[in-house]
Every structure is written in structure tokens, then in C-alpha cells.
Amino acid sequence: MESAKQRIEQLREELDRHNNNYYVLNSPTITDKEFDDMMHELENLEHQYPEYDDPYSPTHRVGSDLSKGFKQFVHTRRMLSLGNTYSVEEVDDFVHRCKDGLPGENVTIVGELKFDGTSISLHYSHGRLVRAVTRGDGERGDDVTENVMTIRSIPLRLQGSGWPDEFEIRGEIVLPWKAFERLNEERAFNEEPLFANPRNAASGTLKLLNSAEVSRRGLDAYLYYLLGDNLPYDNHYDNMMAARKWGFKVSDAMTLLTDIADVDRYIKYWDSARKELPVATDGLVFKVNSLRQQLNLGFTAKSPRWAIAYKFQAERALTRLNHVSFEVGRTGVITPVANLDPVLLSGTIVKRASLHNEDIIRQLDIHEHDMVFVEKGGEIIPKITGVDTDARKTDSRPVTFVKECPSCHTPLVKKDDEAAWICPNKYGCQPQITGRIEHFVGRRMMNIDGIGDETAQMLYNKGLLQNIADLYTLKVSDLEYLDGFGLKSAQRAIQGIEESKNVPFGRVIFALSIPYVGETGAKKLAKACGDIDTLMNMSVEQLTAIDDIGPRIAESIIDYFSSPANREIIERLRSYGVTLSNPVNDNQSQSDLLAGKSIVISGTFTRHSRDEYKEIIEANGGKNVSSISKKTDYVLAGDNMGPAKLQKAQSLGIPIINEEQFLELIG
Ligand code: IVH
């Protein structure tokens, strides 16, 4: 035992020293392989002797190359988002809708701030914090307990009394303005990339592998949603006030509002008062207070019917346009980008804004060095919404669109009825080639782990990757000695490439970067045509007969497959074993066994994922609906079915079936 402990210590010290040599001094004294081996030995020992675990061990903080990242946790109850509104009238409509849904009842609304950070779900058991999980995709998130435990405002042990033995509380992790500014100053000093806003900084910090650094950055957390079976009160507000007594930070802005006039006053007040707050907010949230009424109103697929977000008006800033640059996307579309004098806009420094296309430039009648108005209307990328023509110099010239590709200098082309200029040099223009490769490996396409944007660029520059098919010829030895790679990461990337051969046909179609063919379109094409040969030989008429495929998409598909270079890529993908057809004996597809049946899915499953069950239901003629009503025929229940759903299904007498029973049902 003692020798294991000593060896662990020795390895930690050595690895720390090599990390320092590598990352700080830029002069490694051992090879990647030696480093990998040492790390591997330490990982094994730590696994074998968990009692010697130490949050400061190098296994906890090395970059993505070696770390396994976070464990995933399936949410007990899905983490939904909120419907958005942008005006007092829309909020009033929401209140009316709630009242209409609860005839003859008094409806009290709770007004809250909408904190602009990253959401978190905290689990408490017998008064102790046992788990903290990020939202993730709503179904499952990352277990970030260790990092969350460093946030001083989150109680590790609860105070007072009256808390249920088991409960969940949700809220927002934020980085207060002051801490955000301090962090960015530090990063600027160290020439590290700056965080665009406190939201990005908060979520980036939460995912750090070094919890000591997390602790240093000064995250904070506001809680706004208590969930569990034995909550102390029958209404949201009282529960949150109880949570405050147990030690949680619940915002003072949380208020009961008894009528629409109250709601309107609340909006008016916070529309301006929010600017004084120590943390970023992007709106307000209104929730029906009574839990029984919440249950009656229920949920849509994405959000509760009993709550709504009101988004604050985007702030506007005035700044100078320095120059317009032109960028080439993977489909050859040229995007004009305005490079601006840096300006602070809702807490963010803005330096660039998209100008979208030539028509927008014309409509804005934007001139070189104009003073322009910038807004952040909901999207991440700010946009230019106007020009201060009074500030324009008399001799300034209008901004003109480039005539040739800024990368390969090929003359640009444009279809008469479209706004976008395109570089037609598809196979010779670097940003298009690497853009297509980057798209191909992306998570929603072939999901190839380990080949990111930078790697794709590097492999292209080294002549190892000219197109997506070349990926399948890569070997561990091609990657192992590249910057940022070691043996392990090279092996992982090659394994990712190998595994991508099993990605379903629909995603492969999406991954090809056929102009105008998006994710949904690709799936519909796969379903309708069955295999690549059929797709390659379809006419415009046949293609447009498919749901959602219009003439523009159809022509683009035909154009894509008419290119010998693309056909060659397809043939090569085929020869490497990439999935280019739907499964032959797909017993899950095409039956009428569930025709006319409405089925609600709830909980977590083992045999198939929720998404797969949705597909199975639809493939057998059924309809997947999100909330339980009298019209529901079955509830397909997995583990941890939400208690509200369970109660509602039982009270309406709707049959609840498990996965085995369901799969039996469809044979
Ligand atoms: S309630 C089922 N309350 O906004 C309702 N969310 O767009 C769950 N947020 O994912 C959310 N402040 O991250 C709620 N006072 C507040 C909030 C809030 C910020 C975030 C949260 C959520 C997103 C929804």
C-alpha cells in the first residue's frame, strides 16, 4: 500500500514537472508517448486506490488530450427551456392564456429575473449536496459536482429544517460583472482569448477540469425552481422562500403579482433597473404560482405552459466601421463582415458584425468609415441595424462587394434570384475544402471525435486531407506526431473515424455539404430514397415529390451528384464501408401497428434512446406527443418517470407501459 502511495506521489510530481516544461517553458524533455504512459500509470493507480485521490492530481487537469472529461448524468426530470416574448402585450396574452386554462380560478403570477448564465440542477439528499449537473441537451448533462462545490453561495449542508429528504433545486450559475471584468483583464494581460460575455465565461468556467481555478474565478448562483415529491408548500413562491431559509441564494426580485397591472409595472420597473444589477440578466420570467395550477396547465414539447420569459429589448451602440472583410464558407457563399471600433454592448465588447449579403449592404447604404448602430437582437452574432448619416464625411465612398474570392481570387458568381455571391472554385478554394471537412466531422454529422477545426486545417496544410474521403485513409502514424497529438489521442481519432462508418445514412447525406440540404432535409431524403444510388439518379420531379424538398434543393442535389469529383468521393466512401443506405431488414420501420395512437414518452430507457423511441413510434404510424391528456393512448414509461406525469396518467386512467411491453406491442 505504502509503495503505491509513494509511486502515485512520484508520478504526480514528475507529471507536474513535465506539464510545466511543456506548457509553461515550451521545452519538453520527454516524448508524448513517455508522458502518455506515465499518465496512464497514474490513472490506473488512482483508479485502484481511490483513497489517494487528490483534486490537484495532474489527471484532473490535463487538457482534452488525456482527460475523460465529465461523467454524464441522465436528468431525473428533463430540463426544459422557456417560451420567449418580447413585449408587454405578449406577456399579457400569456397571463390571459393561463387564466383561460383555469376557468373560474384566481391566478397569482410570480415575477423573477431571468439570469443570463448557465443552468444547473442540484441534488440534495438528507440535507447535503450530492450532485450538480449541467443542462446538457436537456435529457442528460455533465456531472460538475466537484466544480460546483467551490461556489461559496451554494450550501453544501443545509441550514434550518423542513427540507425534504430528497429534492432537486435548479438555478443559474452566473459570473458577476465584476468577476467577469477581472477575468478578462487577466486574460488580456496573458494574451489569452477573451470571453465574449458573462454567460460564456460562466459555462466555460464550470467545465474547467481544475476546480481550484473554478474556485478562484468567483462564480455565483441564483436558484429559482424547487422540484421533488414532498415539497413544503403547494406554491412556487413559498417553496422558494423556504429554500432561502435553508441557505440558498434566491433573488430579492422574486415577487408575487396578483393582476396584469402588477405584471406590467414589474416589467416597466426592471426594464431600466436591471442595468444596476451586479449580474447579467437578459429578461424576466413569469410563472404561475400554484403547483396544482402548473400541473393542470402542463407542458408543450419544449417548455412549460405555466411559465414564460420576457426578453429585454436589445441594447444599441454606436461605433465606427473600420473596414468590411469578406469570408468564404464551406458552400462557397461569401459573407461580408463589418470590422468595428470595439464598443461595449450589453456587457460585451463588439468588434465584428455580420452584414449578411450584398443586398443588406445596399439597403443600409453603408459607406466606408460610417458611424453605425449595432444591436444584439437575440442572436449571438451582433448585427448592424443602421447608419448615422449625419456623421458621414461628404467624400466617403459606399462599401462595395468584392468581385473575386478573397481566398483563391476566382471571379464570384451569383444566381439572379439570390442574394449570395459564391466562389465557384469548389475543389480548389481552401476555406471551402476545409470547411466541408470540418462540417463532415461535426457532432451532428459523422461525430468524429478528436478531429476538430484546427486539426482539419493542419491536415489539409500538410497535404494529408484534400476531401472528406481522405479521412478514411488516415493512420495513427499520420496523426501521432502532429502538434497537439500523442499516441493516445491519435488512436482515439482513428477510432472515431472508424466508428463514423456506422453513422446512419441520413446523417451521412447531411455531412456531405450539399448546398441547401440541412439536417431535416437529409433525413427525409434518406427515408424516401433508401440508398445513395437511388438518390444519385433521382430527377427533379422525383425529388420534389418528397416532403419538404423544393425545386432549389432538388437542383442543388442533382448539381452535386453531376460532378465527377463528388461521385468519386461517394465511391470512395462506399469502398471504405461508410453507411450509404438504410438498414435492409429494418423491422422497426413501416407498419401501421400504432396508427392513430398518441403516445407520451417519459423517463429514461435502456434498450433504445428517447429519440429512437420517437422514431419507432412514428415509423409504426403512431404519434409522439409531449404532454398527457384525455386523448393519450399510452404512456411509454422508463426509469425515473416524472411524478407529475405519473400522477396525471394515473388520474386519467391511461395505460402505462414499459419498454419491453412497448417493443412487444410492435412485434
Ligand atoms: S425557470 C421549466 N427561471 O432561462 C422552467 N429559468 O430559457 C425552467 N433562467 O434554462 C426554467 N433565470 O437556464 C427559470 N428565473 C428563472 C430563470 C431561468 C434564468 C434560464 C434557465 C432556463 C432558461 C430558459
Boltz pocket constraint, residues with backbone or C-beta under 6 A from the ligand:
constraints:
  - pocket:
      binder: B
      contacts: [[A, 80], [A, 81], [A, 82], [A, 112], [A, 113], [A, 114], [A, 115], [A, 116], [A, 117], [A, 118], [A, 119], [A, 120], [A, 171], [A, 172], [A, 224], [A, 225], [A, 285], [A, 304], [A, 307], [A, 309]]
      max_distance: 6.0
